[in-house]
Amino acid sequence: MIDLKAAARRIRNTALAAMFVTGLFEVAANAASFPEKPIRVIVPFPPGGGADLVTRSTAPKLSQALGQTFVIDNRGGANSNIGADLVAKAPADGYTLLTATANLAMNASLYPKLPYDLVRDFAPVTMLAVSAFVMTTHPSVGASTVGEFITAAKMKRLNYASNGSGSPAHLAAEMFKTVAKVDMVHVPYKGSGPAVTDLMGNQVQVMFGSMASTLPFVKAGRLKALAVTTAKRSAVAPELPTIAESGFPGFEITTWYGFLAPAHTPAAAIQLLAGETIKAVNAPEVKTIFSAQGLDVVGNSPQEFSALIKKDIAKYAEVIKASGARLE
């Protein structure tokens, strides 16, 4: 006598197994053929800035390697949150990327409510480059080292500039104030240009500025560079010590650029994009462009990039809470 229920179970299990195997073949086929169409890279800032330059310098190499056009889509606004939200809600197929910056890790604490979660809603690909901030002073401060600056700052209250409240440069100065136990007055500007101009005019006495915006004036003798904020000395200006080696171990704050994809993007697509991006940023002509802007090439794994993002979110949460930094 035939057990109809057992037979039905066998038929059902065989069908499910066939569907599973078919699904695996489809996933493998899709992974092998990726990418089959242009890839859009959303830059969450207007054209012309650091994120835009890094993306446009890297995209041609990626296009050449993968045989598809990389379309740059500038979506500025809300301190990069508009562009980030677009990518967070995009299909998780590898065809939409975000050029992320350190701002996003700061936004997690600066904004009381965001339409996305930086950890949950994104899949890190790789960090492209990192840039130190340069602790730069007006020559009248009379300091040649970080230690001499602290002595000067404790004798007379100094003003420090930033390129905007809540910016990485603002938080760098606030971190320094905390560890060095000095009190300085924050003077926010709308951009690095006017901040550096007033620094040269001695309206403000110190600034944690980008290499691209400050080093030309340091070389001209109009400003004095004391240290960089990276954990290790920068290849762009190896003569400058780090703040960490100037008496404050562990001090590190940078501005970085990297690619994120929507969460749940296939691992094969992430690995392919990461591998080709690492090759692209290490190409001599790309490294030359980055170096001219004070950028050091990184090119790390998705796992390493993910760990750094989580670390930065926690670090900046503490800085913002301690300093009371806010958007104005």
Residue pairs with C-beta under 8 A, 6 or more apart in sequence:
27 266
30 266
31 266
31 268
31 269
34 94
34 266
34 268
34 269
34 272
35 66
35 67
35 68
35 94
35 95
35 269
36 68
37 68
37 95
38 68
38 69
38 70
38 71
38 95
39 62
39 66
39 68
39 69
39 70
39 71
39 94
39 95
39 96
39 97
40 70
40 71
40 73
40 95
40 96
40 97
41 55
41 59
41 70
41 71
41 72
41 73
41 97
41 98
41 99
41 259
42 73
42 74
42 75
42 83
42 86
42 87
42 96
42 97
42 98
42 99
43 51
43 52
43 55
43 72
43 73
43 74
43 75
43 76
43 83
43 99
44 51
44 75
44 76
44 77
44 80
44 81
44 82
44 83
44 84
44 98
44 99
44 100
44 101
45 51
45 52
45 74
45 76
45 80
45 83
45 101
46 52
46 74
46 76
47 74
50 101
50 131
50 210
50 212
50 255
50 257
50 293
50 295
51 99
51 101
51 257
52 72
52 74
52 99
53 289
53 293
54 99
54 128
54 129
54 257
54 290
54 295
55 72
55 99
55 257
56 72
57 286
57 289
57 290
58 128
58 277
58 280
58 281
58 286
59 70
59 72
60 70
61 276
61 279
61 280
61 283
61 286
62 70
62 273
62 276
62 277
62 280
63 69
63 70
65 276
65 279
65 280
66 272
66 276
75 82
75 83
75 86
76 82
76 83
77 83
79 103
79 107
79 110
79 166
79 327
80 100
80 101
80 103
80 104
80 107
81 107
81 111
81 114
81 115
81 116
83 98
84 98
84 100
84 104
84 116
84 118
85 114
85 115
85 116
86 96
87 96
87 97
87 98
87 122
87 260
87 261
87 262
88 115
88 116
88 117
88 121
88 122
88 262
88 263
89 116
89 262
90 96
90 262
91 262
92 123
92 261
92 262
92 263
92 264
92 265
92 266
93 265
93 266
93 269
94 261
94 265
94 266
94 269
94 270
94 273
96 261
96 262
97 125
97 259
97 260
97 261
97 273
98 122
98 259
98 260
98 261
99 257
99 258
99 259
100 122
100 257
100 258
100 259
100 260
101 255
101 256
101 257
101 258
102 168
102 254
102 255
102 256
102 312
103 167
103 168
104 118
104 309
105 118
105 309
105 312
105 313
105 315
105 316
106 166
106 168
106 171
106 312
106 316
106 320
107 114
107 118
108 114
108 118
108 313
108 316
108 317
109 313
109 316
109 317
109 320
109 321
110 166
110 320
110 325
110 326
110 327
111 327
116 122
118 309
118 313
119 309
119 310
119 313
120 263
121 262
121 263
122 260
122 261
122 262
122 263
123 260
123 261
123 262
123 263
123 264
123 265
123 270
123 302
124 258
124 259
124 260
124 302
124 303
124 305
124 306
124 309
125 258
125 259
125 260
125 261
125 270
125 273
125 274
125 277
125 302
125 305
126 258
126 259
126 273
126 274
126 277
126 278
126 298
126 299
126 300
126 301
126 302
126 305
127 256
127 257
127 258
127 298
127 299
127 300
127 304
127 305
127 308
128 257
128 258
128 259
128 277
128 281
128 297
128 298
128 299
129 256
129 257
129 281
129 290
129 295
129 296
129 297
129 298
130 230
130 254
130 255
130 256
130 257
130 295
130 296
130 298
131 210
131 211
131 212
131 234
131 254
131 255
131 256
131 293
131 294
131 295
131 296
132 211
132 228
132 229
132 230
132 234
132 236
132 237
132 254
132 294
132 296
133 168
133 169
133 172
133 208
133 209
133 210
133 228
133 229
133 253
133 254
133 255
134 208
134 209
134 210
134 211
134 214
134 215
134 218
134 225
134 227
134 228
134 229
134 237
134 240
135 146
135 149
135 176
135 206
135 208
135 225
135 226
135 227
135 228
135 229
135 243
136 199
136 206
136 207
136 208
136 209
136 214
136 218
136 223
136 224
136 225
136 226
137 143
137 149
137 199
137 205
137 206
137 207
137 223
137 224
137 226
138 199
138 200
138 202
138 204
138 205
138 206
138 223
138 224
139 221
139 222
139 223
139 224
140 202
140 205
141 149
141 152
141 158
141 205
141 206
141 224
142 148
142 152
143 149
143 151
143 152
143 224
143 226
144 224
144 226
145 226
145 227
145 241
145 246
146 180
146 226
146 227
146 241
146 243
146 246
146 247
146 248
147 246
147 247
149 206
149 226
150 180
150 182
152 158
153 180
153 182
153 183
153 184
153 206
154 182
157 183
157 184
157 185
158 184
158 185
158 204
158 205
158 206
159 184
159 185
159 186
159 187
159 203
159 204
159 205
159 206
160 173
160 184
160 185
160 186
160 187
160 204
160 205
160 206
160 207
160 208
161 187
161 188
161 189
161 195
161 196
161 198
161 199
161 204
161 206
161 207
161 209
162 169
162 170
162 173
162 186
162 187
162 188
162 189
162 195
162 207
162 208
163 169
163 170
163 188
163 189
163 190
163 191
163 192
163 195
163 209
164 170
164 188
164 189
164 190
164 191
165 186
165 188
165 325
165 326
165 327
165 328
166 325
166 326
166 327
166 328
168 253
168 254
168 255
169 192
169 207
169 208
169 209
169 210
170 186
170 188
170 325
171 253
171 316
171 319
171 320
171 323
171 325
172 208
172 229
172 253
173 184
173 186
173 206
173 207
173 208
174 186
174 319
174 322
174 323
174 325
175 251
175 253
175 319
176 182
176 208
176 243
176 251
177 183
177 184
177 323
178 319
178 322
178 323
179 248
179 251
180 248
184 206
187 198
187 203
187 204
188 328
189 195
189 198
192 209
192 210
192 213
193 213
195 204
195 207
195 209
196 207
196 209
196 213
196 214
196 217
196 223
198 204
199 205
199 206
199 207
199 209
199 223
200 217
200 222
200 223
207 214
208 229
210 255
210 294
211 234
211 236
211 237
211 293
211 294
211 295
212 292
212 293
212 294
214 223
214 225
215 225
215 236
215 237
215 294
217 223
218 224
218 225
225 237
225 240
226 240
226 246
227 240
227 241
227 242
227 243
227 246
228 234
228 237
228 240
228 241
228 242
228 243
229 242
229 243
229 251
229 252
229 253
229 254
230 242
230 252
230 254
230 296
231 242
231 244
231 252
232 242
233 240
233 241
233 242
234 240
234 294
234 296
235 291
235 296
236 291
236 294
236 295
236 296
237 294
242 251
243 251
244 250
244 251
244 252
253 315
256 298
256 308
257 295
258 298
258 305
259 273
259 277
261 269
261 270
261 273
270 302
271 302
274 301
274 302
277 299
278 299
280 286
281 287
281 290
281 297
281 298
281 299
282 297
282 299
286 297
287 297
290 296
290 297
300 308
319 325
320 326
